[in-house]
Amino acid sequence: MNLSEIPSKEIMPGYHGKLVHSKSMSWAFWTVEKGAEVPEHRHVHEQIMHVVEGEFEFTLDGKTKVYTPGDVVVIPSNITHSGKALTPCKLMDVFSPVREEYI
């Protein structure tokens, strides 16, 4: 499989993802439009986010920081978080267990 062969899905407004799933995890490659927001939420999944390109404002458990290329954020299960693309962004997220709703 090659990433270029995976169709992109707009999972929420401004978030276009190419998604890969195994038995126990999901890997998301996001292209995010400037200004696109992920509302505050939480989920049972553990998540690791990596900023590949752009500036992404991210709030984790009430603490807000702007993340830039190379930054990695570990998001524990059931911790409230939200985000906003300050510029066009490319992000990668890994989720465990699988994000069934993204299949």
Secondary structure as UniProt FT lines:
FT   HELIX           3..5
FT   STRAND          9..12
FT   TURN            13..14
FT   STRAND          15..21
FT   STRAND          26..32
FT   TURN            34..35
FT   STRAND          37..41
FT   STRAND          46..53
FT   STRAND          56..60
FT   TURN            61..62
FT   STRAND          63..67
FT   TURN            69..70
FT   STRAND          72..75
FT   TURN            77..78
FT   STRAND          81..85
FT   STRAND          89..96
FT   HELIX           100..102
//
